[in-house]
Amino acid sequence: MRRQFAWVAGGRIAASLLQALLLLLVARQAGPDQFAIFSAVFGIGVVVQNVFDLGLGTFVIRERAAARDNERLARALHISQRATLAMAVCSTLLLSFLAWQVDASFLVFVPLAIGMAAERNADVRLGIALSDGQAWAHTLNLVLRRAGALLIYIPLGVVAFLTPALAFGIAMGLTGICAAFASHAYIRKSVDLSGPLATTEATLRAAFPFFVNSLSSQLRNFDVAIVAAVGGVTAGGFYAAAARLTGPLRLLPQSLAVIMLPAASQPDATLATRKSALRTIGLSVTLMSLPYIAIAFATPFALVAVLGAEYEGAITAVQIVLGGMVFGSAASMLTSVLQGWGDQHAVGIISTVSTAVCLVLVGVGGLSFGATGAAIGLAVSFAVQASLLVVRLPRWFGGPEARPSTPFV
């Protein structure tokens, strides 16, 4: 597990730095108002991405860890292939319709929609590599994807002066398609897809709790659109700088969460292994809080230097979000552990509740106090989610085979 985490964490740190640099270039070129619009559309795209994921990304990792090959795993990969193709087609048609009926500028997001569909296809399939202990394959794909996007964006957005949204979309589209082809090559060598398959209905039913969790978590990405609607586009831009530019910093706890899922899913898990998982989470949250705090202190000096004086109004919001990310880190890891132990129904409910809290508080905070109020709402929602997940833990420590008496109580 330590070796797996070293690969995934190292890769995601590199990928997060590359992604952060790319978003910084977009934010600097676009300005707060245009960056708010870009972030809102990008956030909606993430939600759509998770709708078409159908929970299969997490489900595939857990199924592979529990049993190397089974009928539901093979069927899940087939469903995912069709779902991501449907996402690319539907998103392109919708954006084309909006460009025709509303504003031609919607067309610049078509390459981004295709790239996001391709990336989802790659991530679902590379979940097999994580479960098989081949974290290097997943990591290499991710890092090359992010490095390629940055290298493509610079000549398009910085040198050729394409609009930031179009340059970003083209970069994501090209690298996403390459990542998808690479993931297919890996799967052909690792998984037998020619054997008997479970029914689509049975597979989707088993994946549904994971779908609820992933979709409800990603509904948070409506936050920028909500803040821009209630607090104005400039407030939305400041909040987007706080919520989106700090997003790559969550990749480190998410990396550990990804590794902990197959480990927690092993059928021979004992009370000792569960206690070890909690100790790992506690130590990780403590260590990860240090860079968050350091960056928060550096924000008043670094933000204006990097993005320009027009982003000065985002300083407090960035600091608040960084503080809330301590709870967000704990929530990410607790979610994976509880899903692996079999508590996916309760995790889905908690995710739905915390997302509702997030969107309400972000909207109220944005309306009342602009970007700062919205940032407080986001941070509080992370704390709520982590607290509700902690409440679920005691019932898993009654013995080696402890299970909740029902999925909800």
C-alpha positions as CSV (number, residue, x, y, z in Angstrom):
1,M,0.0,0.0,0.0
2,R,2.9,2.4,0.8
3,R,4.4,1.6,-2.6
4,Q,1.1,2.2,-4.4
5,F,0.6,5.4,-2.5
6,A,4.1,6.6,-3.4
7,W,3.4,6.1,-7.1
8,V,-0.1,7.6,-7.1
9,A,0.7,10.5,-4.7
10,G,3.9,11.4,-6.5
11,G,2.1,11.3,-9.9
12,R,-0.9,13.3,-8.7
13,I,1.3,15.9,-7.0
14,A,3.1,16.4,-10.4
15,A,-0.3,16.3,-12.2
16,S,-1.8,18.8,-9.7
17,L,1.1,21.2,-10.2
18,L,0.7,21.0,-14.0
19,Q,-3.0,21.5,-13.8
20,A,-2.7,24.4,-11.3
21,L,-0.2,26.1,-13.7
22,L,-2.6,25.6,-16.6
23,L,-5.5,27.0,-14.7
24,L,-3.4,29.9,-13.5
25,L,-2.7,30.8,-17.2
26,V,-6.3,30.5,-18.0
27,A,-7.3,32.7,-15.0
28,R,-4.7,35.3,-15.8
29,Q,-5.6,35.6,-19.4
30,A,-9.3,35.5,-18.9
31,G,-9.7,37.9,-16.0
32,P,-12.2,37.4,-13.1
33,D,-15.4,37.8,-15.1
34,Q,-14.5,35.5,-18.0
35,F,-12.8,33.0,-15.6
36,A,-16.1,32.8,-13.7
37,I,-18.0,31.9,-16.9
38,F,-15.3,29.3,-17.8
39,S,-15.3,27.8,-14.3
40,A,-19.1,27.6,-14.2
41,V,-19.2,25.8,-17.6
42,F,-16.3,23.5,-16.6
43,G,-18.0,22.7,-13.3
44,I,-21.2,21.8,-15.1
45,G,-19.1,19.6,-17.4
46,V,-17.8,17.7,-14.4
47,V,-21.3,17.1,-13.2
48,V,-22.3,15.8,-16.6
49,Q,-19.1,13.6,-16.6
50,N,-20.3,12.0,-13.4
51,V,-23.8,11.5,-14.6
52,F,-22.5,9.4,-17.5
53,D,-20.0,7.7,-15.2
54,L,-22.9,5.9,-13.6
55,G,-20.8,5.1,-10.5
56,L,-18.8,2.6,-12.6
57,G,-15.4,4.2,-11.9
58,T,-15.4,3.4,-8.2
59,F,-17.4,0.2,-8.7
60,V,-14.8,-1.2,-11.1
61,I,-12.0,-0.7,-8.6
62,R,-13.9,-2.4,-5.8
63,E,-15.1,-5.3,-7.9
64,R,-11.5,-6.0,-9.2
65,A,-10.1,-5.9,-5.7
66,A,-12.8,-8.3,-4.4
67,A,-12.5,-10.8,-7.2
68,R,-10.0,-10.5,-10.0
69,D,-12.4,-11.4,-12.8
70,N,-16.2,-11.5,-12.6
71,E,-19.2,-11.1,-14.8
72,R,-20.2,-7.7,-13.3
73,L,-16.7,-6.2,-13.8
74,A,-16.6,-7.1,-17.5
75,R,-20.2,-5.8,-18.0
76,A,-19.3,-2.6,-16.2
77,L,-16.4,-1.9,-18.6
78,H,-18.7,-2.5,-21.6
79,I,-21.4,-0.1,-20.1
80,S,-18.7,2.6,-19.4
81,Q,-17.6,2.4,-23.0
82,R,-21.0,3.2,-24.3
83,A,-21.8,5.8,-21.6
84,T,-18.7,7.9,-22.3
85,L,-19.5,7.8,-26.1
86,A,-23.0,8.9,-25.3
87,M,-21.6,11.7,-23.2
88,A,-19.5,13.1,-26.0
89,V,-22.3,13.0,-28.5
90,C,-25.0,14.5,-26.2
91,S,-22.6,17.2,-24.9
92,T,-21.6,18.2,-28.5
93,L,-25.3,18.3,-29.6
94,L,-26.3,20.4,-26.6
95,L,-23.5,22.9,-27.0
96,S,-24.2,23.2,-30.7
97,F,-27.9,23.8,-30.0
98,L,-27.0,26.5,-27.4
99,A,-24.6,28.1,-29.9
100,W,-27.4,28.2,-32.5
101,Q,-30.2,29.5,-30.1
102,V,-28.3,31.5,-27.5
103,D,-24.7,32.5,-28.2
104,A,-22.2,31.2,-30.7
105,S,-19.5,31.3,-28.0
106,F,-20.8,28.0,-26.6
107,L,-19.1,26.3,-29.5
108,V,-15.7,26.9,-27.9
109,F,-16.6,24.3,-25.2
110,V,-17.1,21.4,-27.7
111,P,-13.5,20.2,-27.6
112,L,-13.6,20.4,-23.8
113,A,-16.7,18.2,-23.7
114,I,-15.1,15.6,-25.9
115,G,-11.9,15.6,-23.9
116,M,-13.8,15.2,-20.6
117,A,-15.7,12.2,-22.0
118,A,-12.4,10.6,-23.2
119,E,-10.7,11.2,-19.8
120,R,-13.6,9.6,-18.0
121,N,-13.3,6.5,-20.2
122,A,-9.6,6.3,-19.5
123,D,-10.0,6.8,-15.7
124,V,-12.6,4.0,-15.4
125,R,-10.4,1.5,-17.3
126,L,-7.2,2.5,-15.4
127,G,-9.0,1.7,-12.2
128,I,-8.1,-1.9,-13.0
129,A,-4.4,-0.9,-12.8
130,L,-4.9,0.5,-9.3
131,S,-6.6,-2.6,-8.1
132,D,-3.9,-4.8,-9.7
133,G,-1.1,-3.0,-7.9
134,Q,0.0,-1.4,-11.1
135,A,-0.3,2.2,-10.0
136,W,2.5,3.3,-12.3
137,A,0.2,2.8,-15.3
138,H,-2.5,5.0,-13.9
139,T,0.1,7.6,-12.8
140,L,2.0,7.7,-16.0
141,N,-1.2,8.2,-18.0
142,L,-2.4,11.1,-15.7
143,V,1.0,12.9,-15.7
144,L,1.5,12.7,-19.4
145,R,-2.1,13.9,-19.9
146,R,-1.6,17.0,-17.8
147,A,1.9,17.8,-19.2
148,G,0.6,17.4,-22.7
149,A,-2.4,19.7,-22.0
150,L,0.0,22.4,-20.7
151,L,2.3,22.0,-23.7
152,I,-0.5,22.3,-26.1
153,Y,-2.2,25.2,-24.3
154,I,0.9,27.5,-24.3
155,P,1.3,27.8,-28.1
156,L,-2.5,28.0,-28.6
157,G,-3.5,30.3,-25.7
158,V,-0.4,32.3,-25.0
159,V,1.3,32.5,-28.4
160,A,-1.5,32.2,-30.9
161,F,-3.9,34.2,-28.6
162,L,-6.9,31.8,-29.0
163,T,-9.6,32.5,-26.3
164,P,-8.5,30.7,-23.1
165,A,-11.6,28.5,-23.1
166,L,-11.0,27.2,-26.6
167,A,-7.3,26.7,-26.1
168,F,-8.0,24.8,-22.9
169,G,-10.6,22.7,-24.6
170,I,-8.4,21.7,-27.5
171,A,-5.6,20.8,-25.1
172,M,-7.9,18.7,-22.9
173,G,-9.5,17.1,-26.0
174,L,-6.3,15.9,-27.6
175,T,-4.7,14.6,-24.5
176,G,-8.0,13.0,-23.3
177,I,-8.3,11.0,-26.5
178,C,-4.7,9.9,-26.3
179,A,-5.2,8.8,-22.7
180,A,-8.3,6.8,-23.7
181,F,-6.4,4.9,-26.4
182,A,-3.6,4.1,-24.0
183,S,-6.1,2.8,-21.4
184,H,-7.7,0.5,-23.9
185,A,-4.3,-1.0,-24.8
186,Y,-3.7,-1.7,-21.1
187,I,-7.1,-3.3,-20.6
188,R,-6.7,-5.7,-23.6
189,K,-3.7,-7.2,-21.8
190,S,-5.2,-7.3,-18.3
191,V,-8.9,-8.2,-18.5
192,D,-10.8,-11.0,-20.3
193,L,-13.9,-9.3,-21.8
194,S,-14.9,-12.2,-23.9
195,G,-16.4,-14.4,-21.1
196,P,-19.9,-14.4,-19.7
197,L,-21.3,-11.1,-18.7
198,A,-23.8,-10.1,-15.9
199,T,-26.9,-8.3,-17.0
200,T,-26.8,-4.6,-17.4
201,E,-29.6,-4.2,-14.9
202,A,-27.8,-6.2,-12.2
203,T,-24.5,-4.3,-12.8
204,L,-26.1,-0.9,-12.7
205,R,-28.0,-1.8,-9.5
206,A,-24.8,-2.9,-7.8
207,A,-23.0,0.3,-8.9
208,F,-25.9,2.6,-7.9
209,P,-24.7,3.5,-4.4
210,F,-21.3,4.5,-5.9
211,F,-23.2,6.6,-8.5
212,V,-25.2,8.4,-5.8
213,N,-22.0,9.3,-3.9
214,S,-20.0,10.4,-7.0
215,L,-22.8,12.4,-8.5
216,S,-23.8,14.1,-5.3
217,S,-20.2,15.0,-4.6
218,Q,-19.7,16.5,-8.0
219,L,-22.9,18.5,-7.9
220,R,-20.8,20.8,-5.8
221,N,-19.4,22.0,-9.1
222,F,-22.5,24.1,-9.6
223,D,-21.2,26.4,-6.8
224,V,-19.4,28.9,-9.1
225,A,-22.6,29.3,-11.3
226,I,-24.7,29.8,-8.1
227,V,-22.3,32.5,-6.7
228,A,-22.1,34.3,-10.0
229,A,-25.9,34.3,-10.3
230,V,-26.6,35.6,-6.7
231,G,-23.5,37.6,-6.1
232,G,-22.5,38.9,-9.5
233,V,-19.9,37.7,-12.1
234,T,-17.0,39.4,-10.3
235,A,-17.8,37.7,-7.0
236,G,-18.1,34.4,-9.0
237,G,-14.7,35.0,-10.4
238,F,-13.1,35.6,-7.0
239,Y,-14.9,32.5,-5.6
240,A,-13.8,30.5,-8.7
241,A,-10.2,31.5,-8.0
242,A,-10.6,30.2,-4.4
243,A,-12.5,27.0,-5.2
244,R,-10.9,25.9,-8.6
245,L,-7.3,27.0,-8.2
246,T,-7.0,25.2,-4.9
247,G,-8.7,22.1,-6.3
248,P,-5.5,20.5,-7.4
249,L,-4.3,20.5,-3.8
250,R,-7.0,17.9,-3.0
251,L,-5.4,15.4,-5.3
252,L,-3.0,14.2,-2.6
253,P,-5.7,13.1,-0.2
254,Q,-7.7,11.8,-3.1
255,S,-4.7,9.7,-4.2
256,L,-4.6,8.0,-0.8
257,A,-8.3,7.6,-0.9
258,V,-8.0,5.8,-4.3
259,I,-5.4,3.4,-2.9
260,M,-7.3,2.8,0.3
261,L,-10.5,1.6,-1.5
262,P,-9.1,-1.7,-2.9
263,A,-7.2,-2.3,0.3
264,A,-10.4,-1.8,2.3
265,S,-12.4,-4.0,-0.1
266,Q,-10.4,-7.1,0.5
267,P,-12.8,-9.9,1.7
268,D,-10.4,-10.9,4.6
269,A,-10.4,-7.4,6.2
270,T,-10.0,-7.7,10.0
271,L,-10.5,-5.3,13.0
272,A,-6.8,-4.7,13.0
273,T,-6.7,-3.6,9.4
274,R,-9.6,-1.3,10.0
275,K,-7.8,0.4,12.9
276,S,-4.7,0.7,10.8
277,A,-6.7,2.4,8.1
278,L,-8.0,5.0,10.6
279,R,-4.5,5.6,11.9
280,T,-3.3,6.2,8.3
281,I,-6.2,8.7,7.8
282,G,-5.4,10.6,11.0
283,L,-1.7,10.8,10.2
284,S,-2.3,11.8,6.6
285,V,-4.8,14.6,7.5
286,T,-2.3,16.0,10.1
287,L,0.5,16.1,7.6
288,M,-1.6,17.4,4.7
289,S,-2.8,20.3,6.9
290,L,0.7,21.8,7.1
291,P,1.0,22.8,3.4
292,Y,-2.6,24.1,3.4
293,I,-1.7,26.3,6.3
294,A,1.5,27.5,4.8
295,I,-0.1,28.3,1.5
296,A,-2.9,30.2,3.3
297,F,-0.3,32.4,5.0
298,A,1.5,33.0,1.7
299,T,-1.7,33.8,-0.2
300,P,-1.8,37.6,0.4
301,F,1.6,38.0,-1.2
302,A,1.5,35.2,-3.8
303,L,-2.0,35.6,-5.3
304,V,-1.6,39.1,-6.6
305,A,1.9,38.4,-7.8
306,V,0.7,35.3,-9.8
307,L,-2.8,36.4,-11.0
308,G,-2.5,40.2,-10.9
309,A,-4.0,43.0,-8.8
310,E,-7.5,42.4,-10.2
311,Y,-7.7,39.2,-8.1
312,E,-6.9,41.0,-4.8
313,G,-10.5,40.5,-3.7
314,A,-10.2,36.8,-3.7
315,I,-7.5,36.6,-1.0
316,T,-9.7,36.0,2.0
317,A,-11.8,33.5,0.1
318,V,-8.8,31.4,-0.9
319,Q,-7.6,31.3,2.7
320,I,-10.9,30.1,4.0
321,V,-11.2,27.4,1.4
322,L,-7.6,26.2,2.3
323,G,-8.7,25.9,5.9
324,G,-11.8,23.9,4.9
325,M,-9.7,21.5,2.8
326,V,-8.4,19.9,6.0
327,F,-12.0,18.5,6.5
328,G,-12.3,17.8,2.8
329,S,-9.2,15.6,2.9
330,A,-10.6,13.6,5.8
331,A,-13.9,13.2,4.0
332,S,-12.2,11.9,0.9
333,M,-10.4,9.2,2.7
334,L,-13.2,8.2,5.0
335,T,-15.5,7.9,2.0
336,S,-13.2,5.3,0.4
337,V,-12.7,3.3,3.5
338,L,-16.4,3.1,4.3
339,Q,-17.2,2.1,0.7
340,G,-14.6,-0.6,0.8
341,W,-16.0,-2.0,4.1
342,G,-19.5,-2.2,2.5
343,D,-21.1,1.0,3.8
344,Q,-21.7,2.5,0.4
345,H,-25.4,3.2,0.9
346,A,-24.8,5.4,3.9
347,V,-21.8,7.1,2.2
348,G,-24.1,8.0,-0.7
349,I,-26.7,9.5,1.6
350,I,-24.1,11.5,3.5
351,S,-22.6,12.8,0.3
352,T,-26.1,13.9,-0.9
353,V,-26.8,15.7,2.3
354,S,-23.5,17.5,2.5
355,T,-23.8,18.6,-1.2
356,A,-27.2,20.0,-0.5
357,V,-25.7,21.9,2.5
358,C,-22.8,23.1,0.4
359,L,-25.0,24.5,-2.4
360,V,-27.4,26.2,0.0
361,L,-24.6,27.7,2.2
362,V,-22.6,28.8,-0.9
363,G,-25.7,30.5,-2.3
364,V,-26.6,32.2,1.0
365,G,-23.1,33.2,1.7
366,G,-22.5,34.5,-1.9
367,L,-25.7,36.6,-1.7
368,S,-24.8,38.0,1.7
369,F,-21.1,38.5,1.6
370,G,-19.9,37.7,-1.9
371,A,-16.9,35.4,-2.5
372,T,-15.9,35.3,1.2
373,G,-19.4,34.2,2.3
374,A,-19.5,31.5,-0.4
375,A,-16.0,30.3,0.7
376,I,-17.3,30.0,4.3
377,G,-20.2,27.9,3.0
378,L,-17.9,25.6,1.1
379,A,-15.6,25.1,4.1
380,V,-18.6,24.4,6.5
381,S,-19.9,21.8,4.1
382,F,-16.6,19.9,4.1
383,A,-16.7,19.9,7.9
384,V,-20.3,18.6,7.9
385,Q,-19.5,15.8,5.5
386,A,-16.4,14.7,7.5
387,S,-18.4,14.8,10.8
388,L,-21.2,12.6,9.4
389,L,-18.7,10.1,8.1
390,V,-17.0,9.9,11.5
391,V,-20.4,9.1,13.0
392,R,-20.5,5.9,10.9
393,L,-17.2,4.6,12.1
394,P,-18.1,3.1,15.6
395,R,-20.4,0.4,14.2
396,W,-17.6,-1.1,12.2
397,F,-15.5,-1.9,15.2
398,G,-17.6,-4.5,17.0
399,G,-15.4,-7.3,15.7
400,P,-13.6,-8.6,12.6
401,E,-16.9,-9.1,10.8
402,A,-18.8,-6.1,12.2
403,R,-21.4,-4.7,9.9
404,P,-24.2,-2.2,10.4
405,S,-27.5,-3.9,11.0
406,T,-29.0,-1.9,8.1
407,P,-27.5,0.4,5.5
408,F,-28.9,3.5,7.1
409,V,-29.0,3.1,10.9
